Amino acid sequence: MASKCNLSALFPIQSQLDDALDNATNQQEKENLVYQYLKKLDDKDDLRIPDFDEGLEWLNTEGPLSFTRELAGKVVVLDFFTYCCINCIHILPDLHQLEKKHSVKDGLVIVGVHSAKFPNEKVLQNVQSAVLRYNITHPVVNDGDARLWHELEVACWPTLVLIGPRGNLLFSLVGEGHRERLALFTNTSLRHYRDQVLLSDHLVGTKLYRDSLPPSLLSFPGKVAVDSSRKRLAIADTGHHRVLVVSNIGLVLYSIGGGEEDNMLWVAMAGTHQIWALFLENGKLPKRSESKAGTCVRFAGSGNEENRNNAYPQKAGFAQPSGLAPAPEEPWGCLYVADSESSTVRSLALKDGAVKLLVGGERDPLNLFAFGDVDGKGVDAKLQHPLGVAWAPDQGLLYVADSYNHKIKVVDPKTRQCLVVAGTGEAGDVLGPGLTESSFNEPGGLCVGEGGRVLYVADTNNHHLKVLDLDTKTVSLFPISLEDAVDSAPTKSSGPCKVPKLPKSASRVKMPPLAVSPGQTVNLELVLSLPEGTKLTEDAPSFWTLSAEGNEWLVGNQVVTGDIQNLSQPLSIPAILPTVLKATESSPSLTLSVWVYCCLAGGGACMMKAASFTQPLQIGSTPRNGSVTVTLAHAF
């Protein structure tokens, strides 16, 4: 068997192809060049790559994959990524596009090879969260020690490596922005090996990690902001692709808004490593000409991924800036920046644009690996991939979501001293008894409320919003409920939510008792009529839930929630009764609750409607098979 090779053996061969493709004038010429290249590679037997190590952790599969078994006869795209890398995230749409065009039966398999940068990224649970957050549905292997990365001599994130059906190297693409060439290489490789009858149409066992999890009202909340004047919060509900606006007691309002805005909106451009400004009114930046409302311009950052401070803002370098906190009052007069990939917090002066280090990192602007978890002053303090900052003007303190250390920290800008406020340093979801005994899981954003006495923390991987009371030194969950939601349509959700309380306006229907037997199936036929002139809101999270309060054994491990996507036909919801009854003092009953979002057919106003049906059961003593059907009808 030929010895295993690495990308160094491929570069001299592919570089000739890349040069020729750059000079090609049409698509047919490019395809011909790739065909000739593949024929040349077929004559070589020294481009086999090493297999995945045994014992690695796999996601979205039924088990480990191997180039000699499951991946034999496939064209494989290896995506070497690390989940903190914004450039890696940018190429996911390219991979999704490939997966839509070519199936596993067509001969294509995409495998994400997670090769961690930060220690926190080696932890399987955190990789699982990233797979969910970025909606990755292809197989992913957690190569925490980057063994395959080193064996293939991969140099940077992201790197795509295409492998042929014999486990042989075909192509390599470094960085982002290669969608057209990736499609060219993949399409031509599939045709080439299909013509040679080297492709196999066998399936690769998949088991999506997301399917094993219960639904939740919040999914990876990334940021949170408080509007004190209207007593409400805005939550970036990232996993559901929406912003939830909730009252200060947690009721979801489904409206978009905020407090008084300045004439400038600052934007952290993580992907281009810059800070931009959107003019909400006519205005100007330091040393710049007047800009009209609606204009978006670069304020700071050269675009190079660096930890470079500079008196000239556009010569400074950021590394995935991911959080901003304005401190416009004197003597601060700046924006504080959570610069995630350099593991620093920086300041950006609003007067002249000077960029300075506040805490973290080190003095070498090219070293983006100076991270850790150390309290200290200035460069002696160490952070690990901070994603959020929040300014407390009354106290003159800056709070930091030190995301990969799973902590909340505070920085005094006067002394540049950085200290832990909350978190154990280990990923978890524990409340108390105190701040430093509480745990978080990659908190991504935070904001200050109640005059600096409270911190609201988006505990991203726990799907929670948490409240830190700085006076009592306690942590609590911020409750979120759909009760009394206003008539405004929510945006798209990835699925049904945890069961909320029914709003007071909901209709409550009690059915007559139904005679049933143990072991039978109760088919609940749901028939709903919307108000005249309305239709279901497209892609809104209309759903049903089935419960048996006080007698949960009635439903056991059955599916108890689901989407409502079509009301033109009755919706059948089966409830299988257990064959063995439990003693109970109350008469058992099933309750089916529904939440429906509908809009006027011609557009305009939208509304949320809710109803519940309680079905009492008279359960006999003799088990029987078969089913009993009951119709639950309601017109809103």
ROROKOL-106254 format. One record per residue (C-alpha): x, y, z; residue number from 1. Coordinates in nm, 3 decimals. Each point is the difference from the previous one (the first is absolute). Layout:
BEGIN
REC        x        y        z  seq
REC        X        Y        Z  NUM
...
//
This chain:
BEGIN
REC        x        y        z  seq
REC    0.000    0.000    0.000    1
REC    0.128    0.348   -0.087    2
REC    0.124    0.218    0.283    3
REC   -0.229    0.275    0.126    4
REC    0.063    0.352   -0.132    5
REC   -0.083    0.360    0.091    6
REC   -0.089    0.325   -0.172    7
REC    0.366    0.080   -0.069    8
REC   -0.005   -0.272   -0.267    9
REC   -0.313    0.149   -0.157   10
REC    0.094    0.369   -0.013   11
REC    0.251   -0.020   -0.291   12
REC   -0.250   -0.190   -0.213   13
REC   -0.307    0.210    0.081   14
REC    0.184    0.332   -0.035   15
REC    0.036   -0.065   -0.373   16
REC   -0.373   -0.064   -0.026   17
REC   -0.085    0.313    0.201   18
REC    0.213    0.214   -0.231   19
REC   -0.166   -0.148   -0.307   20
REC   -0.350    0.050    0.145   21
REC    0.079    0.364    0.074   22
REC    0.074    0.051   -0.370   23
REC   -0.292   -0.206   -0.135   24
REC   -0.265    0.199   -0.189   25
REC   -0.311   -0.219    0.026   26
REC   -0.159   -0.273    0.210   27
REC    0.061   -0.280   -0.252   28
REC    0.370    0.078   -0.008   29
REC    0.012   -0.010    0.381   30
REC   -0.176   -0.337    0.014   31
REC    0.239   -0.144   -0.260   32
REC    0.297    0.118    0.205   33
REC   -0.135   -0.169    0.312   34
REC   -0.068   -0.324   -0.195   35
REC    0.359   -0.009   -0.124   36
REC    0.124    0.069    0.351   37
REC   -0.203   -0.290    0.144   38
REC    0.127   -0.238   -0.268   39
REC    0.355    0.095    0.095   40
REC   -0.075   -0.070    0.367   41
REC   -0.148   -0.340   -0.086   42
REC    0.343   -0.112   -0.117   43
REC    0.147    0.073    0.342   44
REC   -0.016   -0.241    0.292   45
REC    0.169    0.221    0.257   46
REC   -0.285    0.233    0.093   47
REC   -0.185   -0.217    0.254   48
REC   -0.073    0.182    0.325   49
REC    0.002   -0.140    0.355   50
REC   -0.330   -0.112    0.146   51
REC   -0.174    0.152    0.302   52
REC    0.138   -0.114    0.335   53
REC   -0.202   -0.256    0.189   54
REC   -0.187    0.118    0.307   55
REC   -0.085    0.348   -0.131   56
REC   -0.338    0.153    0.087   57
REC   -0.245    0.029   -0.292   58
REC   -0.315    0.209   -0.041   59
REC   -0.293   -0.037   -0.242   60
REC    0.097   -0.362   -0.076   61
REC   -0.097   -0.343    0.127   62
REC    0.367   -0.075    0.068   63
REC    0.359    0.073   -0.108   64
REC    0.075    0.040   -0.371   65
REC    0.300   -0.141   -0.187   66
REC    0.143    0.049   -0.349   67
REC    0.024   -0.378   -0.033   68
REC   -0.362   -0.068    0.097   69
REC   -0.280    0.258    0.008   70
REC    0.184    0.257   -0.215   71
REC    0.141   -0.244   -0.256   72
REC   -0.141    0.074   -0.344   73
REC   -0.087    0.357    0.093   74
REC    0.135    0.343   -0.089   75
REC    0.058    0.150    0.344   76
REC    0.035    0.367    0.090   77
REC    0.189    0.041    0.327   78
REC   -0.075    0.336    0.164   79
REC    0.275    0.077    0.250   80
REC   -0.158    0.257    0.232   81
REC   -0.014    0.131    0.352   82
REC   -0.328    0.141    0.120   83
REC    0.134    0.333    0.125   84
REC    0.124    0.086   -0.351   85
REC   -0.231    0.241   -0.184   86
REC    0.162   -0.092   -0.333   87
REC   -0.090   -0.365    0.065   88
REC   -0.361    0.105    0.058   89
REC    0.002    0.195   -0.326   90
REC    0.061   -0.311   -0.212   91
REC   -0.286   -0.201    0.153   92
REC   -0.250    0.137   -0.258   93
REC    0.235   -0.124   -0.275   94
REC   -0.005   -0.347    0.153   95
REC   -0.378    0.010    0.048   96
REC   -0.036    0.088   -0.369   97
REC    0.211   -0.301   -0.096   98
REC   -0.207   -0.230    0.222   99
REC   -0.321    0.121   -0.166  100
REC    0.137   -0.073   -0.349  101
REC    0.173   -0.334    0.067  102
REC   -0.127   -0.266    0.239  103
REC    0.185   -0.283    0.170  104
REC   -0.154   -0.235   -0.257  105
REC    0.155    0.219   -0.271  106
REC    0.337   -0.073    0.158  107
REC    0.074    0.315    0.205  108
REC    0.062    0.011    0.376  109
REC    0.102    0.312    0.193  110
REC    0.181   -0.058    0.328  111
REC    0.080    0.281    0.242  112
REC    0.334   -0.056    0.174  113
REC   -0.007    0.216    0.311  114
REC    0.357    0.093    0.090  115
REC   -0.010    0.224    0.306  116
REC    0.189    0.324    0.053  117
REC   -0.108    0.067    0.359  118
REC    0.001   -0.268    0.273  119
REC   -0.370    0.066    0.052  120
REC   -0.064   -0.108   -0.359  121
REC    0.136   -0.349    0.061  122
REC   -0.293   -0.085    0.228  123
REC   -0.258   -0.216   -0.180  124
REC   -0.296    0.174    0.164  125
REC    0.115    0.335   -0.136  126
REC    0.051   -0.142   -0.349  127
REC   -0.351   -0.145    0.021  128
REC   -0.137    0.344    0.082  129
REC    0.184    0.151   -0.297  130
REC   -0.140   -0.268   -0.232  131
REC   -0.350    0.095    0.115  132
REC    0.062    0.375   -0.006  133
REC    0.127    0.000   -0.358  134
REC   -0.250   -0.262   -0.122  135
REC    0.269   -0.242   -0.116  136
REC   -0.168   -0.320   -0.119  137
REC    0.295   -0.187   -0.155  138
REC    0.227   -0.230    0.204  139
REC    0.245    0.172    0.233  140
REC    0.297   -0.156    0.177  141
REC    0.148    0.159    0.310  142
REC    0.372   -0.032   -0.071  143
REC    0.088    0.187    0.319  144
REC    0.374   -0.058   -0.028  145
REC   -0.002    0.088   -0.373  146
REC    0.167   -0.329   -0.094  147
REC   -0.128   -0.009   -0.359  148
REC    0.069    0.375   -0.031  149
REC    0.367   -0.058    0.083  150
REC    0.036   -0.316   -0.208  151
REC   -0.135    0.176   -0.308  152
REC    0.200    0.317    0.082  153
REC   -0.307    0.224   -0.003  154
REC    0.113    0.355    0.073  155
REC   -0.307    0.212    0.076  156
REC   -0.375    0.016    0.058  157
REC   -0.200   -0.054   -0.210  158
REC    0.157   -0.253   -0.236  159
REC   -0.200   -0.224   -0.231  160
REC    0.158   -0.324   -0.122  161
REC   -0.169   -0.211   -0.269  162
REC    0.062   -0.374    0.014  163
REC   -0.066   -0.252   -0.278  164
REC   -0.183   -0.335    0.029  165
REC    0.326   -0.188    0.078  166
REC    0.093    0.233    0.286  167
REC    0.227    0.196   -0.233  168
REC    0.072    0.373    0.016  169
REC   -0.162    0.205   -0.277  170
REC   -0.011    0.371    0.084  171
REC    0.052    0.249    0.280  172
REC   -0.162    0.340    0.052  173
REC    0.128    0.235    0.270  174
REC   -0.212    0.279    0.152  175
REC   -0.345    0.118   -0.104  176
REC   -0.138    0.137   -0.327  177
REC    0.049   -0.311   -0.215  178
REC   -0.363   -0.096   -0.066  179
REC    0.037   -0.008   -0.380  180
REC    0.322   -0.202    0.004  181
REC   -0.131   -0.237    0.267  182
REC   -0.304   -0.072   -0.217  183
REC    0.222   -0.048   -0.307  184
REC    0.230   -0.245    0.176  185
REC   -0.287   -0.194    0.158  186
REC   -0.225   -0.020   -0.306  187
REC    0.284   -0.108   -0.230  188
REC    0.135   -0.257    0.248  189
REC   -0.343   -0.162    0.037  190
REC   -0.044   -0.025   -0.378  191
REC    0.355   -0.128   -0.051  192
REC   -0.024   -0.280    0.255  193
REC   -0.357   -0.085   -0.096  194
REC    0.118   -0.057   -0.359  195
REC    0.266   -0.235    0.139  196
REC   -0.264   -0.184    0.207  197
REC    0.197    0.073    0.317  198
REC   -0.281    0.170    0.191  199
REC   -0.228   -0.186    0.237  200
REC   -0.360    0.099    0.075  201
REC   -0.007   -0.155    0.349  202
REC   -0.133    0.216    0.282  203
REC    0.210    0.123    0.290  204
REC   -0.186   -0.044    0.328  205
REC   -0.109    0.338    0.137  206
REC   -0.149    0.090    0.335  207
REC   -0.039    0.375    0.042  208
REC    0.095    0.119    0.345  209
REC   -0.277    0.261   -0.003  210
REC   -0.267   -0.272   -0.025  211
REC    0.095   -0.132    0.344  212
REC   -0.077    0.329    0.176  213
REC   -0.330    0.140    0.132  214
REC   -0.130    0.330   -0.140  215
REC    0.066    0.319    0.193  216
REC   -0.142    0.350   -0.003  217
REC    0.349    0.149   -0.026  218
REC    0.265   -0.151   -0.223  219
REC    0.359    0.123    0.041  220
REC   -0.087    0.354    0.111  221
REC    0.305    0.197   -0.109  222
REC   -0.058    0.356    0.115  223
REC   -0.234    0.193    0.229  224
REC   -0.078    0.370    0.034  225
REC   -0.216    0.184    0.254  226
REC   -0.243    0.284   -0.072  227
REC   -0.047    0.147    0.348  228
REC   -0.236    0.274   -0.111  229
REC   -0.259   -0.251   -0.123  230
REC    0.092   -0.276    0.249  231
REC    0.080   -0.265   -0.257  232
REC    0.285   -0.208   -0.138  233
REC    0.103   -0.094   -0.352  234
REC    0.152   -0.347   -0.033  235
REC    0.186   -0.126   -0.307  236
REC   -0.158   -0.348   -0.020  237
REC    0.269   -0.117   -0.239  238
REC   -0.098   -0.362   -0.047  239
REC   -0.353    0.102   -0.097  240
REC    0.120    0.282   -0.228  241
REC   -0.199    0.265    0.180  242
REC    0.007    0.278    0.257  243
REC   -0.236   -0.039    0.294  244
REC   -0.113    0.311    0.182  245
REC   -0.127   -0.085    0.347  246
REC   -0.139    0.198    0.290  247
REC    0.203    0.037    0.319  248
REC   -0.196   -0.292    0.146  249
REC    0.072   -0.223   -0.298  250
REC   -0.317    0.021   -0.211  251
REC    0.079   -0.026   -0.371  252
REC   -0.131    0.305   -0.186  253
REC    0.112   -0.093   -0.354  254
REC    0.057    0.362   -0.082  255
REC    0.322    0.158   -0.122  256
REC    0.123    0.324    0.158  257
REC    0.230    0.157    0.251  258
REC    0.073    0.307    0.202  259
REC    0.117    0.337   -0.122  260
REC    0.262   -0.050   -0.272  261
REC    0.305    0.205   -0.069  262
REC    0.061    0.136   -0.350  263
REC    0.253   -0.276   -0.059  264
REC   -0.024   -0.379    0.004  265
REC    0.333   -0.172    0.060  266
REC    0.051   -0.339   -0.164  267
REC    0.262   -0.260    0.092  268
REC    0.090   -0.160   -0.334  269
REC    0.146   -0.328    0.124  270
REC    0.054   -0.141   -0.348  271
REC    0.202    0.297   -0.132  272
REC    0.167    0.076    0.337  273
REC   -0.123    0.358    0.002  274
REC   -0.231    0.245    0.180  275
REC   -0.251    0.175   -0.222  276
REC   -0.242    0.286    0.058  277
REC   -0.355    0.028   -0.137  278
REC   -0.125    0.360   -0.004  279
REC   -0.360    0.020    0.124  280
REC    0.015    0.375   -0.056  281
REC    0.234    0.224   -0.195  282
REC    0.335    0.024    0.178  283
REC    0.373   -0.055   -0.022  284
REC    0.275   -0.211    0.147  285
REC    0.328    0.147    0.130  286
REC    0.212    0.145   -0.282  287
REC   -0.267   -0.098   -0.254  288
REC   -0.239    0.191   -0.224  289
REC   -0.375    0.016    0.062  290
REC   -0.198   -0.322   -0.057  291
REC   -0.370   -0.018   -0.074  292
REC   -0.250   -0.205    0.199  293
REC    0.003   -0.361   -0.113  294
REC    0.369    0.002   -0.089  295
REC    0.214   -0.281    0.142  296
REC    0.376    0.059    0.019  297
REC    0.308   -0.162    0.150  298
REC    0.117    0.174    0.315  299
REC    0.288   -0.221    0.115  300
REC    0.189   -0.311   -0.103  301
REC    0.228   -0.067   -0.294  302
REC   -0.172   -0.328   -0.084  303
REC    0.305   -0.200    0.102  304
REC   -0.067   -0.250    0.280  305
REC    0.236    0.141    0.264  306
REC    0.029    0.126    0.354  307
REC    0.145    0.331   -0.116  308
REC   -0.060    0.322    0.193  309
REC    0.055    0.329   -0.178  310
REC   -0.074    0.369    0.034  311
REC   -0.139   -0.011   -0.354  312
REC   -0.323   -0.204    0.005  313
REC    0.024   -0.145   -0.349  314
REC    0.355   -0.124    0.062  315
REC   -0.106   -0.188    0.312  316
REC   -0.070   -0.371   -0.027  317
REC   -0.283   -0.195    0.166  318
REC   -0.061   -0.375    0.011  319
REC   -0.370   -0.085   -0.023  320
REC   -0.142    0.284    0.209  321
REC   -0.323   -0.144    0.139  322
REC   -0.135    0.238    0.263  323
REC   -0.021    0.377    0.047  324
REC   -0.080    0.220    0.299  325
REC   -0.022    0.381   -0.049  326
REC    0.136    0.212    0.286  327
REC   -0.052    0.347   -0.152  328
REC    0.016    0.199    0.323  329
REC    0.322    0.164    0.120  330
REC    0.263   -0.090    0.093  331
REC   -0.054   -0.320   -0.200  332
REC   -0.130    0.116   -0.338  333
REC    0.049   -0.335   -0.173  334
REC   -0.138   -0.327   -0.125  335
REC    0.114   -0.309    0.187  336
REC    0.054   -0.298   -0.233  337
REC   -0.005   -0.370    0.086  338
REC    0.262   -0.117   -0.251  339
REC   -0.062   -0.371    0.014  340
REC    0.281   -0.162   -0.199  341
REC    0.273    0.207    0.165  342
REC   -0.163   -0.070    0.340  343
REC    0.013    0.369    0.088  344
REC   -0.219    0.293    0.092  345
REC    0.099    0.315   -0.188  346
REC   -0.112    0.364    0.007  347
REC   -0.080    0.208   -0.307  348
REC    0.000    0.375    0.066  349
REC   -0.305    0.180   -0.139  350
REC    0.194    0.329   -0.024  351
REC    0.288   -0.108   -0.223  352
REC   -0.040   -0.376   -0.059  353
REC    0.311   -0.105    0.192  354
REC   -0.003   -0.373    0.083  355
REC    0.156   -0.112    0.329  356
REC    0.025   -0.320    0.202  357
REC   -0.205   -0.017    0.318  358
REC    0.063   -0.360    0.117  359
REC    0.113   -0.336   -0.136  360
REC    0.214   -0.119   -0.288  361
REC    0.363    0.098   -0.028  362
REC    0.213    0.268   -0.164  363
REC    0.083   -0.193   -0.319  364
REC   -0.280    0.102   -0.241  365
REC    0.034   -0.323   -0.199  366
REC   -0.038   -0.236    0.295  367
REC   -0.365   -0.101    0.022  368
REC    0.072   -0.288    0.238  369
REC    0.064    0.204    0.317  370
REC   -0.306   -0.122    0.187  371
REC   -0.066   -0.144    0.344  372
REC   -0.197    0.060    0.319  373
REC    0.196    0.236    0.222  374
REC   -0.112    0.294    0.212  375
REC    0.239    0.288   -0.037  376
REC    0.078    0.340   -0.143  377
REC    0.018    0.089   -0.367  378
REC    0.200   -0.247   -0.205  379
REC    0.059   -0.219    0.306  380
REC   -0.371   -0.084    0.014  381
REC   -0.106   -0.287   -0.223  382
REC   -0.333   -0.074   -0.164  383
REC   -0.117   -0.275   -0.235  384
REC   -0.209    0.109   -0.302  385
REC   -0.221    0.268    0.163  386
REC   -0.317    0.070   -0.198  387
REC   -0.179    0.273    0.195  388
REC    0.061    0.321    0.195  389
REC   -0.241    0.223    0.195  390
REC    0.065    0.344    0.147  391
REC   -0.132    0.104    0.344  392
REC    0.023    0.382   -0.011  393
REC   -0.108    0.058    0.361  394
REC    0.288   -0.210    0.129  395
REC    0.249    0.068   -0.280  396
REC    0.052   -0.375   -0.045  397
REC    0.008   -0.226   -0.304  398
REC   -0.144   -0.352    0.018  399
REC    0.134   -0.269   -0.233  400
REC   -0.150   -0.329   -0.118  401
REC    0.319   -0.208    0.007  402
REC   -0.170   -0.261   -0.212  403
REC    0.241   -0.291   -0.026  404
REC    0.094    0.029    0.367  405
REC   -0.374   -0.019    0.083  406
REC    0.033    0.306    0.224  407
REC   -0.119    0.355    0.043  408
REC    0.280    0.244    0.082  409
REC    0.022    0.369    0.088  410
REC    0.261    0.253   -0.110  411
REC    0.073    0.335    0.162  412
REC    0.115    0.219   -0.293  413
REC    0.182    0.236    0.238  414
REC    0.230   -0.269    0.137  415
REC   -0.039   -0.251   -0.288  416
REC   -0.053   -0.267    0.266  417
REC   -0.204   -0.305   -0.108  418
REC   -0.172   -0.227    0.257  419
REC   -0.248   -0.289   -0.001  420
REC   -0.358    0.087    0.096  421
REC   -0.182   -0.329   -0.065  422
REC    0.058   -0.349   -0.131  423
REC    0.202   -0.300    0.108  424
REC    0.209   -0.023   -0.315  425
REC   -0.160   -0.332   -0.094  426
REC   -0.289   -0.030   -0.242  427
REC   -0.322   -0.068    0.191  428
REC   -0.348    0.121    0.087  429
REC    0.002    0.039    0.379  430
REC   -0.167    0.286    0.189  431
REC    0.193    0.097    0.309  432
REC    0.012    0.014    0.291  433
REC    0.216    0.299   -0.097  434
REC    0.131    0.167   -0.314  435
REC    0.326   -0.193   -0.020  436
REC   -0.176   -0.328    0.083  437
REC   -0.237    0.046   -0.294  438
REC    0.094   -0.138   -0.340  439
REC   -0.055    0.103   -0.362  440
REC    0.064   -0.150   -0.342  441
REC    0.161    0.238   -0.249  442
REC   -0.193    0.314    0.101  443
REC   -0.008    0.213   -0.313  444
REC   -0.149    0.333    0.102  445
REC   -0.102    0.209    0.297  446
REC   -0.149    0.336    0.092  447
REC   -0.035    0.215    0.309  448
REC   -0.335    0.081    0.162  449
REC   -0.147    0.158    0.312  450
REC    0.265    0.271    0.016  451
REC    0.285   -0.248   -0.001  452
REC   -0.138   -0.228    0.272  453
REC   -0.100   -0.277   -0.242  454
REC    0.167   -0.178   -0.290  455
REC   -0.205   -0.183   -0.262  456
REC    0.211   -0.279   -0.154  457
REC   -0.074   -0.192   -0.319  458
REC    0.117   -0.346    0.109  459
REC    0.028   -0.120   -0.356  460
REC    0.061   -0.373    0.013  461
REC   -0.246   -0.045    0.288  462
REC   -0.275    0.174   -0.201  463
REC   -0.076    0.224    0.299  464
REC   -0.003    0.364    0.096  465
REC    0.143    0.036    0.351  466
REC   -0.021    0.288    0.246  467
REC    0.295    0.090    0.221  468
REC   -0.101    0.207    0.301  469
REC    0.322    0.179    0.095  470
REC   -0.144    0.116    0.335  471
REC   -0.112   -0.339    0.131  472
REC    0.273   -0.192   -0.191  473
REC   -0.252   -0.246   -0.144  474
REC   -0.078   -0.143   -0.344  475
REC   -0.350   -0.086   -0.119  476
REC   -0.171   -0.100   -0.323  477
REC   -0.193    0.268   -0.185  478
REC   -0.343   -0.158   -0.069  479
REC   -0.141    0.037   -0.349  480
REC   -0.364   -0.068   -0.078  481
REC   -0.235    0.037   -0.296  482
REC   -0.286    0.100    0.232  483
REC   -0.187    0.315   -0.106  484
REC    0.211    0.040   -0.312  485
REC   -0.102    0.295   -0.217  486
REC   -0.151   -0.044   -0.344  487
REC    0.323    0.000   -0.194  488
REC    0.144   -0.285   -0.201  489
REC    0.316   -0.166    0.124  490
REC    0.272   -0.079   -0.245  491
REC    0.100   -0.346   -0.113  492
REC    0.070   -0.258    0.269  493
REC    0.182   -0.328   -0.043  494
REC   -0.279   -0.192    0.172  495
REC   -0.256   -0.003    0.277  496
REC    0.090    0.165    0.327  497
REC   -0.012   -0.121    0.356  498
REC   -0.358    0.001    0.120  499
REC   -0.089    0.356    0.104  500
REC   -0.298    0.104    0.205  501
REC   -0.320    0.059   -0.191  502
REC   -0.087    0.370   -0.030  503
REC   -0.305    0.118    0.191  504
REC   -0.178    0.058   -0.332  505
REC    0.029   -0.368   -0.100  506
REC   -0.316   -0.203   -0.050  507
REC   -0.032   -0.296    0.235  508
REC   -0.220   -0.289   -0.114  509
REC   -0.092   -0.290    0.231  510
REC   -0.119   -0.312   -0.179  511
REC   -0.243   -0.259    0.136  512
REC    0.163   -0.309    0.159  513
REC    0.131   -0.262   -0.244  514
REC   -0.014   -0.374    0.078  515
REC    0.331   -0.169   -0.086  516
REC    0.202   -0.309    0.095  517
REC    0.365   -0.050    0.100  518
REC    0.221   -0.051   -0.307  519
REC   -0.233    0.182   -0.238  520
REC    0.098    0.299   -0.212  521
REC   -0.197    0.321    0.041  522
REC    0.005    0.180   -0.335  523
REC   -0.055    0.369    0.059  524
REC   -0.129    0.146   -0.328  525
REC    0.067    0.373    0.015  526
REC   -0.222    0.220   -0.220  527
REC    0.073    0.373    0.020  528
REC   -0.159    0.287   -0.193  529
REC    0.186    0.330   -0.030  530
REC   -0.173    0.338    0.010  531
REC   -0.153    0.096   -0.333  532
REC    0.248    0.154   -0.241  533
REC    0.309   -0.135    0.175  534
REC    0.255   -0.272   -0.070  535
REC    0.277   -0.170    0.193  536
REC    0.310    0.218    0.024  537
REC    0.256   -0.166   -0.226  538
REC    0.288   -0.162    0.193  539
REC   -0.123    0.139    0.335  540
REC    0.022   -0.247    0.290  541
REC   -0.364   -0.109    0.029  542
REC   -0.003   -0.315    0.210  543
REC   -0.192   -0.238    0.227  544
REC    0.085   -0.161    0.331  545
REC   -0.147   -0.305    0.171  546
REC    0.008   -0.031    0.378  547
REC   -0.163   -0.186    0.288  548
REC    0.057    0.219    0.302  549
REC    0.020   -0.205    0.317  550
REC   -0.009   -0.323   -0.202  551
REC    0.310    0.028   -0.218  552
REC    0.022   -0.379   -0.020  553
REC   -0.285    0.016   -0.253  554
REC    0.230    0.140   -0.271  555
REC    0.331   -0.147    0.119  556
REC    0.277    0.039   -0.259  557
REC   -0.229    0.081   -0.291  558
REC    0.038    0.305   -0.223  559
REC   -0.183    0.275    0.186  560
REC    0.052    0.299   -0.231  561
REC    0.003    0.068   -0.373  562
REC   -0.033    0.262   -0.272  563
REC   -0.325    0.121   -0.154  564
REC    0.066    0.078   -0.366  565
REC   -0.331   -0.068   -0.173  566
REC   -0.359    0.029    0.119  567
REC   -0.173   -0.106   -0.323  568
REC   -0.028   -0.355    0.138  569
REC   -0.058   -0.127    0.355  570
REC    0.320   -0.050    0.194  571
REC    0.016   -0.347    0.158  572
REC    0.191   -0.025    0.329  573
REC    0.022   -0.352    0.149  574
REC    0.033   -0.066    0.373  575
REC    0.076   -0.363    0.086  576
REC   -0.131   -0.092    0.343  577
REC    0.221   -0.222    0.218  578
REC   -0.108   -0.360    0.048  579
REC    0.073    0.021    0.373  580
REC   -0.188    0.264    0.195  581
REC    0.134    0.198    0.294  582
REC   -0.210    0.073    0.305  583
REC   -0.133    0.355    0.001  584
REC   -0.239    0.193    0.216  585
REC   -0.115    0.230   -0.279  586
REC   -0.178   -0.077   -0.324  587
REC    0.271   -0.006   -0.270  588
REC   -0.031    0.220   -0.305  589
REC    0.200    0.103   -0.305  590
REC    0.047    0.368   -0.088  591
REC    0.082    0.110   -0.352  592
REC    0.108    0.364   -0.025  593
REC    0.059    0.189   -0.325  594
REC    0.175    0.326   -0.087  595
REC   -0.079    0.133   -0.348  596
REC    0.147    0.303   -0.179  597
REC   -0.206    0.144   -0.282  598
REC    0.000    0.310   -0.220  599
REC   -0.248    0.177   -0.221  600
REC    0.010   -0.169   -0.340  601
REC    0.075    0.331   -0.168  602
REC    0.284    0.081    0.238  603
REC    0.011    0.241    0.290  604
REC   -0.101   -0.089    0.354  605
REC    0.093   -0.335    0.152  606
REC   -0.120   -0.163    0.319  607
REC    0.060   -0.289    0.235  608
REC   -0.292   -0.225    0.097  609
REC    0.000   -0.272    0.262  610
REC   -0.242   -0.263    0.128  611
REC    0.000   -0.312    0.214  612
REC   -0.214   -0.313   -0.003  613
REC   -0.034   -0.212    0.314  614
REC   -0.112   -0.357   -0.064  615
REC   -0.099   -0.191    0.318  616
REC    0.055   -0.377   -0.023  617
REC   -0.203   -0.282    0.152  618
REC    0.256   -0.280   -0.014  619
REC   -0.132   -0.355    0.036  620
REC    0.184   -0.284    0.170  621
REC    0.041   -0.238   -0.297  622
REC    0.282    0.072   -0.247  623
REC   -0.103    0.016   -0.368  624
REC    0.154    0.076   -0.336  625
REC   -0.133    0.237   -0.261  626
REC   -0.070    0.370    0.012  627
REC   -0.263    0.251    0.099  628
REC   -0.038    0.325   -0.194  629
REC   -0.129    0.327    0.137  630
REC   -0.037    0.323   -0.197  631
REC    0.118    0.324    0.160  632
REC   -0.144    0.290   -0.199  633
REC    0.030    0.373    0.058  634
REC   -0.052    0.317   -0.201  635
REC    0.217    0.294    0.105  636
//
